[in-house]
Amino acid sequence: MIKAITFDFWDTLVFDDSDEPKRAAQGLPSKMETRLQLLTTEIQQRHPTISPEKIEAAFVYANGRYYHYWKSLHVTPTTAAVDRDSTNTKATAVCTQFSKLPTIIEQIE
């Protein structure tokens, strides 16, 4: 007996980047650029010695790892998987201080 059928909603049935042309027409940065700026602002408020370039490199790396799990392995990584994959425990410790940031980033439209 089938108890449930699930669908991968975002970027499969509905493309999250579908509003990027609308954002560009309004002179807004892309969602990715906005997320990076929010992260950079949050980190530099608490850790001003961390350069924007290092934050961007970490952001690009983290997104690359996430997309590897999601697009290549077809799974959404768990926190445990991300922790195992992390090579920078200091960055992980810093990121745990930003409990509201993920919600803000998720709500960008």
N, C-alpha and C positions, 0 to 999 in steps of 0.2 A: 504494500500500500504506500502510495506517495503521500508524505506528510507535509512537504513544503517544496516550493520551487523558488529559487532565488535568482536574481539578476544582478550583474555588476552595473550599477546605475550610472555613476559619474564617469565621463569620458568613454562610455560604451554606448549606453542608450541616450544619454544627454552629455553633450560636450561642454565642459566647464569654460573652455576658452572661446565659446561662441560669442561672448559679449566683448571680446578684445577689440574688434573694429569699432564698436560703439564707444568703448573707453578711449581709444585713440582719437576718434572724431571729437570727443569732448576735451581733448588735450590732457587726458589722464595717463599716467604711466601704466604699463602692463601690470597684471596682478602679481607676477613674479617680481618685478621691480619694486612694487609696493610692499610686498612681504619682506624683501631684503631690507628695504629702508626701515620698516618697523622693527625688524630684528636688530639692525645696526644701532638705531636710536636707543632701544632698550639696553643692549649690552654696553654701549658707551656711557650711558648714564651711571652704570654701576662699576664699569671697568674701563675707564677712559684710556688706559694704556694699550688696549687691544685695538689695532688699526682696522679701519673699514675694509682694507684689502684682506686681512686675515679672516674677518667675519664673513666676507663674501666667499673666500675660498672654502671655509667650513660649510657655508650654506650650499654652495655648488656641490661639494662632496656629499653632504647629507641628502640632497635631492637626487643625486646620481645613484646613491645606494638605495634610496626608496624606490626610484623608478626601476632599478634592476630587479628588486623583489617583485614589484607590481607588474611590470611589462614582460620580464623574462621568465620569472618563476610563477607568475599569475597568483600571487598571494599578497595580502597587505601585511607588512612586517609587524610583528608584535614588539612590545617594548623590550622583551627579553632578547629577541633576535637583533634588534638595534643595539642593545647593550653589548652583545657578543661581538657585533661587527665594529663597535666603536674602538678606535685606536687612540682616542684623545680623552682620557678620563677627566682632565681638567675642564675641557669644554662641556662635557656631560654634566659635571657638577655645577658649572656656571648656568647652564640652561635650565636646571631644575628650579632656579629661583624665579623663573618667569611664568608663573602659573596662569596668568590671564592672557599672555601673548598668543597661545594657540587659538583661543576663542576669537580674539580680535582678527587674527590672520584668516581664520575660517570664514569670517563674515564679510570679507572684502567682496564688494560687488560694484 
